[in-house]
Amino acid sequence: MPKNNNRLEDFEVALIKNLLNRGMRNADIQFYFNRPNRRVNNGRISEIKGGVRGEGIAPASEHETDEFIETHPLTVSERKADDPWLPARNKIATVFTITNDDLIDIRPDPPTLNEEIDQSATAFYGELRRKVSDLQHLGHNNLGELSQSVDRFCNALPSEIGAASITLIWSCGNTLRAALRSHNNAVQSIDPHPDKLEHGCAAKLEDVVETFNIFIATDIKGRAIDQLRLGPKERAEYDEAMKLISPAAEAASHAATNAAELQIRTHINNAANARAGIDGDQAVALSSNSIQNLIISTIKDTFWKIRKTIGKDFSDLWKTSRRLGYTTLGAVVINKYPPFAKFLKTYAPEISQFLELTSQNPIVKIILDFITAIS
């Protein structure tokens, strides 16, 4: 059955609900959701406002709503040349957001399901869960150091495919893929080697990796992550960047939901233990992109809250600070600083170095400097 392109998606309904909560008029809201092939009339907005449509959908968070407005073509087209604008987050990575309770969270990224691949992807997912569980049952005595990676993979595969994260699945599966590659290289030698696995264990691992590769090939984002590549110089820079930022990322994980904390710690661990070769390059690239998303989300949230607190005088303050330097911010008084302002100020040197190595957009560091000067 063809998809109804006129339908408002659940995330759009959530955004509309929060825009209504902010007091935005129906007529203004609809323009943010109109497309060339879909017109959103006043009646649809009224139905959402009255609870007729989208009754079980919660309003979007303030952070997600700010992100939507800031990156919408209507806003971009009206933005002046000297207005600050933070880049969108990298979608080929874990996308972090901030809840209304000021906790770091993740934007859900379940495996892609559509009418063409729904049944096959679900079947491969179930097969992958079963095979990883079988591998786990071999126990630590047989798996050795690999057992922790297998445990993490099991935890990344909930019973319902819609509750899974394709980024986390890829991160855990790629670790096992790298272990299998190392085993295959080591087994060529008759000498003992820590990467060698017992024959039965290696066979089960190979079966898991084969199923993992097929499952990832069915997913749009999974395939995109699989195509990540780094040159020799880039790998060295990304390794250095992750070493610099890991203490800050670890600190940020203490202000995160369980799901976000798991992803942050997975990326820190994967980058620290990435092997040489393409599997390690991909792991480091994904981890670096994801942690960059984390840092950008905390910077955006803090910046937007400072801008709202200062209000109508913000634009002049920003322009003056850019022209005369951040010493002009000394007289600015903010009664309540955003929760992540202290975090950004504490780890500003490490974050700045990390951004210099990984970000092509200088405005991120400029806004970080602004936040640390005003905090």
N, C-alpha and C positions, 0 to 999 in steps of 0.2 A: 504494500500500500504506500503510495508516494507521500513524502513528508509535506505537511501543511506549512508553506513558507510565510503565510499570513499570520501564523500563530506567534504570540509573544512568548519567548523562552522564559523559563522559571527565573533565571538570573536577572532578566529585564524587569519582570514583575517585582522582584526584590528591590531593584534600584528605584523603580517608580514609587514603591511604597515609602522608601526613605526620602525621596524628593518631595513627596506629599507631606511627610512628617516635618520637613524643613519649611513648609509653607509655600512651596513653589506652585504656581497656578497650572491648572490642567493644560491650558493652551500653550504654555511655555514648555511643559514636560514633553508633550507629544512630538515636538520638533527634534528632540534628542533620539527618538526611536523610529522616526520615519526613514524608510529606505526607498530607492527608486521603484522597487517591486512590492513595497508594502507601506501602506499609509495607516498610521495610528490616529484614529479620530478621538475627539473629546469623550465620546461615549465609553470607549474602552478604559480610559483613565478613570472615569467616574465609577465604572463597575469595580475596578480595583479598589478605589477609595471607599466604596460602599460595602466591600467584602463579598460581592457577587462573584468576582473572578480572583483566583489565586488565594483562596481562603487559608490554605495550609502553608503558605510561603511566608517566611519571616522577612522583615525589611533587611536590606543590605546594610553592612556596617558603614560607619562614617568614612573609614579609610577607603573601602571599595567604591563608595559613592564619589568621594573626592577624586580617586583615580579615574573613574569613568568620566567625570566632568573635565578634568585636566587634560585628558588625552583625546577627548571627543573632537571631531573635525570642526564643529561649531566654535569651540573654544580656541582651537589652534588657529583658525582663520582670523580670529579677532585679536590674537595675542600680539602685543607690540614687540618690536625688536629687542628692547632692553628688559622685557619681563622675564623673570626666571622660569625655566621649564625643565623639569627633571625627565630623563628618558623613561620609556616604558620598560618593564621588566622583561628579561629574556624568557621566552615561552618554552625554549628547549632546555628546561631545567626545572628545579623545584621553585614554584612561585609562592613567595611568602606574603602574608598580609597582616594587618593588625586588627584585633577585635575591639569592640566598644569597651571592653574591660582592660584594654591596654596590654593584651597578651599577643605575642607573635603566634600566628597560625599559618596554615598552608591553604592555598586555594586547591580544592579537590581536583585531581587529574586521573580519574579512573580510566582503565583501558577503553579505547575507542570501540564503540559498538554501533553498528548500523545494520540495515536489513541484509546487506551482502555478506558480512562477515560475522554477524552476531552468533550464529550457531557454532561455527568452526572455532571462533575465538573462545567462546565459553567452554567448548569441549577441550581445547588445548589447555585452558586455564585449569580445569579440573584435573587433567592428566598431569600437569606440572605440579599441582599441589600434592597429588598422590606420590609422585616420584621423589619430590623433595622430602616428603615425610618418610618414605622408605629409606632414603639416604640417611636421614637423621637417626633412624632406628639402629644404624650400625654402631652408634655410640662413640664416645670420645676415644676409647682404646683403638678403634679402627681408623677413625677420622683424624685423630691428632689435632693439630692446630686448626685444621679445616672445620672442626666441629662448631666453632663460634660463628663462622660465616654461614654454615648450614642452618644453625638456629635462627640467625637474623633473617635468612631467606624464608624460613617457615613462618616467622612472625609477620612477614611482608605479604603473606598470601591468605587473607581472610576468606571465610567460606563463601561470601558473596562477592562476585567479581566487581560489582559497582562500588564496593567499599574499599577496593584496592587502589594503590597509587602506582601508575605505570613508571614513574620516575624511580620510586623506591624498588619496584620489581626489577627494573633494569640494573640499578646500582648493586643489588644483592646478587642477581644472576650473573652480572659481568665479573664479579669477584670469583665466582665458581668457574667461569669460563677461563679466566686468567690462571686459576689453579690447575685446571686440566691441561692448558697449554704448557705450563711449567712441568707438569708430570710427564707429558709426552716428550718434552725435550730431555728431561733427566733420565727417562727410561732407556734412552739410546745407549747410555753408558752402563758398564757392568759394575762400576763403583757405587758405593752407597751415596745417597743424596737425600736431603730433607724433603725435597719436593716429590719424591717417589711415593706412590700410593700402593697399597696391597691390591692385587689383581681384581678381586671382587668389588672393592671400593671404587677403583678406577672405572670399572665397567658401569656401575650405577651412576657415578658422576658424569660419565660420558652420555648416558641416557638422559640425565637431567638437563645437561647443556644443550643437547640436540633438541629436546622439547622446548626449552627456553628460547633457542634461536628461532624456531618456527613460530612460537607465540609472539615474539617481538616483531617478527616480519608481518604479522597481521595488524599491527597497531601503528597509526600515523606518527605519533610522538615517539614511540619506541624506535621506529625506523630512523627518525630524524636524529635521535641520540646516537644510534649506531653509526651514523655518518660523521660524527664529530672527529676531527683530525687535528693534530698539533705538529708543527715543525720542531726540530731539535732545540732551537732557541726558545720557542714558545713553551716547550715542556719545562725547560729550566726556569723560565720566568714564572710559570704557573706554580711550579713546586715551591719557589721562593715566596710567592704571594700567599699560598696556603699556609706555609709555616708562619708567616707574619700575622695572618688574620685568625688563626685557629684559637688563640686565647680569647680574643674578642668574641668569636662565634660561640665558644664554650660559655662565656659569661652571658651572652644573649639567650642561650638555651634555658637558662634558669628563669627567664620571663616568657616562657613559651608553653603552648598547649602540649599535651603528650605526643600528639601526631607531629607537631613541628619540632619538638625536642628530638624525636627519633630521627627525623630527616637531617637535622643539623648535625647530630652526632655521627650519623652514617656517612655524611659527606666529609666530616673531619677525619674519620677513621679510614675511609677509602683513599683519600688523598695522601694520608700519612703512610699507608701501606701499599700504594700503587707500585706495581712492578714495571720494569722496563718493557717497552713494546707497545703495540697498538691498544691492548686492553687497558694498560696503565695510563696511556695518554688520554683515552676516552674517559676514564674514571676521574682523572685530575681535571680535565676540561669541564665535565659535568659538575663536579664539586665546586670548582671555582666560579662557574656561572651561577650556581645555586646560592653560594654564599654572597656573591655580588648582589643577587636579588634580595637577600636578607638585609644586607647593609643599606641598599637603596630604599627598601621599604621603611626602615627605621628613620632614615634621613627624610624621606618624603613626609612621613607621619608627623615628625617633629617640626619640619618646616611649615607644613600646612597649619598646624595648631598655633605656632608662633604668629603666622600671618593673620589668622582669625582673631587671636588675642589682641594684637596691635590695632587691627581694623583699618579704617580709611587712611591712616597715616603710614601704612606699611610701604606703599609704592614709593613715596618720597624718601623714606628711610633706606630702602633698598638701593635706590639710585644714588643717594648721597654716599652710602657706604662703599659702593662700587667705584665712585668717582674720587672720594677723598680718603678711603681706607677705613678699616674696621675700628679704628680708635674713636670714630664718630659715634659708635654704638654705646660708649661708656655711660651715657646718661639715660639709656633706655631701661625702664623698669617694667618687669613682667611679674605680676603677683604669683602666678603659678606656672612653672615651667613644665613642658610636656614630659612624660615619664622617661622617654628615651634620650632626653637632652643630656643627662648626666652620663649615660652609657657612651654617647658619641663624644663627649668632651674627654672622658677618661681614656678612651682608646683612639682618640683623634690621630696621633702619630702613626699608629699601626694601620688604621683605616686609610689614611692619606697615601701611605706607601703601597698598600694593597690596590687602591684605585689607580695609582700611577702605572702599576704593572698590568692591570686587567681592564680598565675602562678607557674607551676611546673618547669619551665625552667629558671635557674639562669642567662643565657646569656642576657636576656632582661634587667635585672637590671644592669648588667655589662656594656652593651652598653649605657644605660641611664647615668650611672656615667661618661662614656667616653665623652658623648655629653655635659654634664653639666660642665665637667672640661675644655673642649676645647672652650666652648662658652664664 
